[in-house]
Amino acid sequence: MNSCQPIGVFDSGLGGLTVLAALRARLPGEDFIYFADTHFLPYGDRPESFIQARGQAIAAALVERGAKAIVVACNTATAAAAELIRAAIPKPVVALEPAVKPAAGLTRTGVVGVLATTRTLASGRFQRLVQTYAESVQVISQACPGLAEAIETEGPDSPRVQALLDEYLQPLARAGADVVVLGCTHYPWVRAGISARLPEGVILVDTGEAVARQVERRLQGESRLGGHGQLQLATSGNPLQVRETVARLWGSFLPVERWQI
């Protein structure tokens, strides 16, 4: 197979651009296709069966368009659909999961906070992470309904986002968490706002760089690294809206295609 085939990356929206940035920083010569399923944003409060069906359909569409590997750049989709995608797709599949293990190793107070969507925190996958890696620490799970959508549609500095951050960070600050996991790919866009609402010295952990390292390892092991550094963007929603949001978050205007999946 051609090593210059692209790496397919998908998320419910554009939060996964934080993962894409880490991937491109580590693998600048690779080609990428990024698909934002914005027509169905947010995933966080949707039924698990819906997320499973969408995840499998998007992964299949990316493979049909030549993807040599799939990155599930969405914690909610990982929790619901990663194993099903792995079973159905004969390609390397690298998925996110909240960084509970490294957070448990970093805490000094024994209190770890996790910010994530309702669906991620309710998943069996997340519960197994906590049971496996964080039995000796207190994990404060904070669901953040509406935050990912507000970051994407209204912008990281919008009044709505600031109000939600005020609401969701208070319990973690009161509980004395000294490590906080950013369990959704949208949350790194508001990293500064999260830090400002927590005591000084609290460590924030996300998984973009770890995912990039794993993708590199998988493709290197199969001698499949190679490309031209090209980036293609696609969406199930409005391409013009997505283009404007990408420009706001990414810093440059890029062409966006609309895919019917």
VENLINTA-V607189 format. One record per residue. N is the residue number from 0. RES is the residue in one small letter. PHI is phi in whole degrees, 0 to 359 (NA if undefined). BURIAL is b if it has 24 or more other C-alpha atoms within 12 Angstrom, else e. Layout:
# VENLINTA-V607189
n->(N:N)
res->(RES:RES)
phi->(PHI:PHI)
burial->(BURIAL:BURIAL)
This chain:
# VENLINTA-V607189
n->(0:1:2:3:4:5:6:7:8:9:10:11:12:13:14:15:16:17:18:19:20:21:22:23:24:25:26:27:28:29:30:31:32:33:34:35:36:37:38:39:40:41:42:43:44:45:46:47:48:49:50:51:52:53:54:55:56:57:58:59:60:61:62:63:64:65:66:67:68:69:70:71:72:73:74:75:76:77:78:79:80:81:82:83:84:85:86:87:88:89:90:91:92:93:94:95:96:97:98:99:100:101:102:103:104:105:106:107:108:109:110:111:112:113:114:115:116:117:118:119:120:121:122:123:124:125:126:127:128:129:130:131:132:133:134:135:136:137:138:139:140:141:142:143:144:145:146:147:148:149:150:151:152:153:154:155:156:157:158:159:160:161:162:163:164:165:166:167:168:169:170:171:172:173:174:175:176:177:178:179:180:181:182:183:184:185:186:187:188:189:190:191:192:193:194:195:196:197:198:199:200:201:202:203:204:205:206:207:208:209:210:211:212:213:214:215:216:217:218:219:220:221:222:223:224:225:226:227:228:229:230:231:232:233:234:235:236:237:238:239:240:241:242:243:244:245:246:247:248:249:250:251:252:253:254:255:256:257:258:259:260)
res->(m:n:s:c:q:p:i:g:v:f:d:s:g:l:g:g:l:t:v:l:a:a:l:r:a:r:l:p:g:e:d:f:i:y:f:a:d:t:h:f:l:p:y:g:d:r:p:e:s:f:i:q:a:r:g:q:a:i:a:a:a:l:v:e:r:g:a:k:a:i:v:v:a:c:n:t:a:t:a:a:a:a:e:l:i:r:a:a:i:p:k:p:v:v:a:l:e:p:a:v:k:p:a:a:g:l:t:r:t:g:v:v:g:v:l:a:t:t:r:t:l:a:s:g:r:f:q:r:l:v:q:t:y:a:e:s:v:q:v:i:s:q:a:c:p:g:l:a:e:a:i:e:t:e:g:p:d:s:p:r:v:q:a:l:l:d:e:y:l:q:p:l:a:r:a:g:a:d:v:v:v:l:g:c:t:h:y:p:w:v:r:a:g:i:s:a:r:l:p:e:g:v:i:l:v:d:t:g:e:a:v:a:r:q:v:e:r:r:l:q:g:e:s:r:l:g:g:h:g:q:l:q:l:a:t:s:g:n:p:l:q:v:r:e:t:v:a:r:l:w:g:s:f:l:p:v:e:r:w:q:i)
phi->(NA:285:290:273:296:283:264:269:232:219:210:296:211:249:299:296:299:294:288:301:298:294:297:290:294:275:233:295:274:279:266:227:246:249:247:252:274:292:298:245:292:268:282:305:248:269:298:300:298:294:296:298:295:294:301:293:293:292:300:297:296:294:295:301:268:100:297:269:203:240:247:274:269:207:297:293:294:300:300:271:232:303:293:294:296:300:290:263:250:277:223:300:237:245:234:278:205:306:280:293:299:296:296:296:281:268:294:254:274:83:236:243:259:231:263:198:284:303:295:299:291:275:285:297:298:293:299:292:301:296:296:281:245:228:296:268:234:268:253:262:269:244:290:233:301:89:289:301:296:294:301:285:273:249:101:301:262:290:303:298:297:296:293:294:297:304:291:277:273:303:298:290:296:295:283:82:297:251:226:233:270:273:269:212:293:287:291:300:294:244:304:297:293:293:301:295:261:241:301:301:95:294:268:257:236:230:241:303:292:296:297:300:296:293:299:300:299:296:286:297:296:258:53:244:286:152:172:232:75:270:228:239:245:214:210:270:258:273:299:292:297:296:299:294:292:301:298:291:272:271:99:205:279:229:294:228:266:253:250:262:240)
burial->(e:e:e:e:b:b:b:b:b:b:b:b:b:b:b:b:b:b:b:b:b:b:b:b:e:e:b:e:e:b:b:b:b:b:b:b:b:b:b:b:b:b:b:b:b:b:e:b:e:e:b:b:e:b:b:b:b:b:b:b:b:b:b:e:e:e:b:b:b:b:b:b:b:b:b:b:b:b:b:b:b:b:e:b:b:b:e:e:b:e:b:b:b:b:b:b:b:b:b:b:b:b:b:b:e:b:b:e:e:e:b:b:b:b:b:b:b:b:b:b:b:b:b:e:b:b:e:e:b:b:e:e:e:b:e:e:b:b:b:b:b:b:b:b:b:b:b:b:b:b:b:b:b:e:b:b:b:e:e:e:b:b:e:b:b:e:e:b:b:b:b:b:b:e:b:b:b:b:b:b:b:b:b:b:b:b:b:b:b:b:b:e:b:b:b:e:b:b:e:e:e:b:b:b:b:b:b:b:b:b:b:b:e:b:b:b:e:e:b:e:e:e:e:b:b:b:e:e:e:e:b:b:b:b:b:b:b:e:b:e:b:b:b:e:b:b:e:e:b:e:e:e:e:b:e:b:b:b:e:e:b)
